[in-house]
């Protein structure tokens, strides 16, 4: 898994890059099928926009973004949103097969007495 950090209209200090990389790698604890993480930091006029793009195996890409006063606060908020998306996506994948079996058992009528 690789973490790519890109900056627009400015530069990040090395310690900020290391913190962002370290925090981004924690997404693997929620979902092990992450193949790449792209973090884009856009330094606007007064606000900083952080966008996180997570590429999972096979087909799904998840995106979370936030605007803030500084890089770390915007990144933390976007990371929280990404964690929620990953948890929801993982739950959806795990529950997909259970629903079919349980619906079949629940829909059956009890035998008449």
N, C-alpha and C positions, 0 to 999 in steps of 0.2 A: 504494500500500500504506500502511496506517495502523497505528500502534502505539498501543494504548489501555492505560493503566496505571490500575488501580483499587486502592484501599487499604481495608482493613476494620480497624476498631478502632485507627486510628492514622494518621499522615501520613508521607510521604516527603519528604526534603529535595530541593531542586531538582537538586543535583549527582547524587544517586542516580537521579533520574528520567532525567536526560540519559544517564548511563552505561547504564541498562537499555534505553533507546531505541536507543542506538548499537549495543549488543551484539545487540539483537533484530533490527536491520536486517541484520546479517550473515547471517541465515538465507537471505536472497535469493541469496547466493553458492552455496548448496547446491541450492536449488530456486526457480526464477524465477516459479512459478505461485502464490506466496503472495499472498493478497488482503488478509488482516488478521491482526494478532497482538494478542492480549489477554493482558495480564499482571496477575494478581491477587496482591496481597501482603496476607496476613492476619496481623496481629499478635496472637498468642494470649497466654496467661498467661506462659509462659517461652520458647516457641518461635515462630519465624517460618515461615509456610508460604507458598511461592511456587508459583503455578500458571501455566503458559503454555499458551494455547490458540491454535493456528495454524489458520487457515481457508484451505484451498487452493481453487483454482478448481474449480468444478463440484460436488463432493460430499463430499470427505473433510475431516474435522477431526482434528487430532492434538493430544493432550494430554500434558503432562509436568508433574510436581509434585515438590516436595521440601521437607522440613522442615530447619531449621537454626538456629544460634545468631544469625546476623546475615543481613541481606537479601542482600548480595552473594554470600556463599558458597552460600546456598540457591538463588539465581538461577543462579549458574554451574553448579551440579550439575544443575538442571532444564534449563538450556540445553544441556548436554552430552547429556542424554537426548533432548531434542528433535532435536538434530543427528543422532543415531543413527537416530531414527525417520524423519526426512526422507530420509536416505541410503537406508534400507531401502525406503521407499515409492517413491523414485525408481528404485531398482534393479528393483523389482517391475514398475513401469510400462515400463521399457526392455526387460526380458527377456521380457515377455509375448509378443511376436510372434516372437521368435527361437526360443522353445521349440517352437512349432508346426512351423516349417519344419525344424528340426534333428531333431525326433522322427520326422517323416515320412521323412527320409533315413536315419536310423539303423535304423528298424524294417524297412526293406526287406531281403530276403534276397539274398545274392549269387547270380548266375545259376549253374546247375549246369554243370559242365564235361564 
